[in-house]
Amino acid sequence: MHIEAKEEDAGVEEVLDEIVDLEEYAKLGKRPPLSKEYRIRVNGEAFVVHEPTPTGRAILTLAGLLPADHYTLRVKLAGEKPQKVGLDEKVDLRRPGVEKFKALPRDQTEG
């Protein structure tokens, strides 16, 4: 009996050393490859993330929006309305269509 293991079946995936720009992959309609670094945009500014599934809090912290719980984070997926991201919710940057992030200050009411 002869069995060939296909690379897709083996779960082997190439890890790129270059920074993957998520906005470019979203525009192309392609799933981003596994990489050591991902370029994301938060409020139009570019930042580099070193993991494929950061939390909302990690993204806000990276963007210097502190304290993170004073902000609401939304992720824009290609062809969809922005979706709210919780502070402890993980965002899979390798999901096809992840385009950019928008952070807005939460309404602070004294009293």
Contacts in CASP RR format, 6 or more apart in sequence:
PFRMAT RR
TARGET T0000
AUTHOR 0000-0000-0000
METHOD contacts of the structure
MODEL  1
MHIEAKEEDAGVEEVLDEIVDLEEYAKLGKRPPLSKEYRIRVNGEAFVVH
EPTPTGRAILTLAGLLPADHYTLRVKLAGEKPQKVGLDEKVDLRRPGVEK
FKALPRDQTEG
13 33 0 8 1.000
13 34 0 8 1.000
14 33 0 8 1.000
14 34 0 8 1.000
15 34 0 8 1.000
15 35 0 8 1.000
15 36 0 8 1.000
16 33 0 8 1.000
16 34 0 8 1.000
16 35 0 8 1.000
16 36 0 8 1.000
17 35 0 8 1.000
17 36 0 8 1.000
18 35 0 8 1.000
18 37 0 8 1.000
19 35 0 8 1.000
19 37 0 8 1.000
19 38 0 8 1.000
19 39 0 8 1.000
19 48 0 8 1.000
20 32 0 8 1.000
20 33 0 8 1.000
20 35 0 8 1.000
20 37 0 8 1.000
20 38 0 8 1.000
20 39 0 8 1.000
21 38 0 8 1.000
21 39 0 8 1.000
22 32 0 8 1.000
22 38 0 8 1.000
22 39 0 8 1.000
22 40 0 8 1.000
22 41 0 8 1.000
22 93 0 8 1.000
22 97 0 8 1.000
22 98 0 8 1.000
22 99 0 8 1.000
22 100 0 8 1.000
23 39 0 8 1.000
23 41 0 8 1.000
23 99 0 8 1.000
23 100 0 8 1.000
25 31 0 8 1.000
25 32 0 8 1.000
25 96 0 8 1.000
25 97 0 8 1.000
26 77 0 8 1.000
26 78 0 8 1.000
26 96 0 8 1.000
26 97 0 8 1.000
26 98 0 8 1.000
26 99 0 8 1.000
27 78 0 8 1.000
27 99 0 8 1.000
29 78 0 8 1.000
29 96 0 8 1.000
29 97 0 8 1.000
30 96 0 8 1.000
31 94 0 8 1.000
31 95 0 8 1.000
31 96 0 8 1.000
32 38 0 8 1.000
32 93 0 8 1.000
32 94 0 8 1.000
32 96 0 8 1.000
32 98 0 8 1.000
33 94 0 8 1.000
34 52 0 8 1.000
34 94 0 8 1.000
35 52 0 8 1.000
36 50 0 8 1.000
37 48 0 8 1.000
37 49 0 8 1.000
37 50 0 8 1.000
38 48 0 8 1.000
38 49 0 8 1.000
38 52 0 8 1.000
38 93 0 8 1.000
39 46 0 8 1.000
39 47 0 8 1.000
39 48 0 8 1.000
39 49 0 8 1.000
40 46 0 8 1.000
40 47 0 8 1.000
40 48 0 8 1.000
40 49 0 8 1.000
40 59 0 8 1.000
40 93 0 8 1.000
40 98 0 8 1.000
40 100 0 8 1.000
40 101 0 8 1.000
41 47 0 8 1.000
41 99 0 8 1.000
41 100 0 8 1.000
41 101 0 8 1.000
42 59 0 8 1.000
42 60 0 8 1.000
42 62 0 8 1.000
42 63 0 8 1.000
42 65 0 8 1.000
42 100 0 8 1.000
42 101 0 8 1.000
42 102 0 8 1.000
42 103 0 8 1.000
43 63 0 8 1.000
43 101 0 8 1.000
43 102 0 8 1.000
43 103 0 8 1.000
44 100 0 8 1.000
45 63 0 8 1.000
47 59 0 8 1.000
47 62 0 8 1.000
47 63 0 8 1.000
49 58 0 8 1.000
49 59 0 8 1.000
49 62 0 8 1.000
49 93 0 8 1.000
52 92 0 8 1.000
52 93 0 8 1.000
52 94 0 8 1.000
53 90 0 8 1.000
53 91 0 8 1.000
53 92 0 8 1.000
53 93 0 8 1.000
54 62 0 8 1.000
54 90 0 8 1.000
54 91 0 8 1.000
54 93 0 8 1.000
55 86 0 8 1.000
55 87 0 8 1.000
55 88 0 8 1.000
55 89 0 8 1.000
55 90 0 8 1.000
55 91 0 8 1.000
56 68 0 8 1.000
56 73 0 8 1.000
56 85 0 8 1.000
56 86 0 8 1.000
56 87 0 8 1.000
56 88 0 8 1.000
56 89 0 8 1.000
56 90 0 8 1.000
56 91 0 8 1.000
57 68 0 8 1.000
57 69 0 8 1.000
57 87 0 8 1.000
57 88 0 8 1.000
59 73 0 8 1.000
59 85 0 8 1.000
59 91 0 8 1.000
59 101 0 8 1.000
59 103 0 8 1.000
60 66 0 8 1.000
60 68 0 8 1.000
60 71 0 8 1.000
60 73 0 8 1.000
60 87 0 8 1.000
60 103 0 8 1.000
61 68 0 8 1.000
63 101 0 8 1.000
63 103 0 8 1.000
65 71 0 8 1.000
65 103 0 8 1.000
68 87 0 8 1.000
69 87 0 8 1.000
69 106 0 8 1.000
70 105 0 8 1.000
70 106 0 8 1.000
70 108 0 8 1.000
71 103 0 8 1.000
71 104 0 8 1.000
71 105 0 8 1.000
71 106 0 8 1.000
72 84 0 8 1.000
72 103 0 8 1.000
72 104 0 8 1.000
72 105 0 8 1.000
72 106 0 8 1.000
73 84 0 8 1.000
73 85 0 8 1.000
73 86 0 8 1.000
73 87 0 8 1.000
73 101 0 8 1.000
73 102 0 8 1.000
73 103 0 8 1.000
74 82 0 8 1.000
74 83 0 8 1.000
74 84 0 8 1.000
74 85 0 8 1.000
74 101 0 8 1.000
74 102 0 8 1.000
74 103 0 8 1.000
74 104 0 8 1.000
75 82 0 8 1.000
75 83 0 8 1.000
75 85 0 8 1.000
75 91 0 8 1.000
75 98 0 8 1.000
75 99 0 8 1.000
75 100 0 8 1.000
75 101 0 8 1.000
76 82 0 8 1.000
76 99 0 8 1.000
76 100 0 8 1.000
76 101 0 8 1.000
76 102 0 8 1.000
77 83 0 8 1.000
77 95 0 8 1.000
77 97 0 8 1.000
77 98 0 8 1.000
77 99 0 8 1.000
78 96 0 8 1.000
78 97 0 8 1.000
78 99 0 8 1.000
79 97 0 8 1.000
82 102 0 8 1.000
85 91 0 8 1.000
85 101 0 8 1.000
91 98 0 8 1.000
92 98 0 8 1.000
END
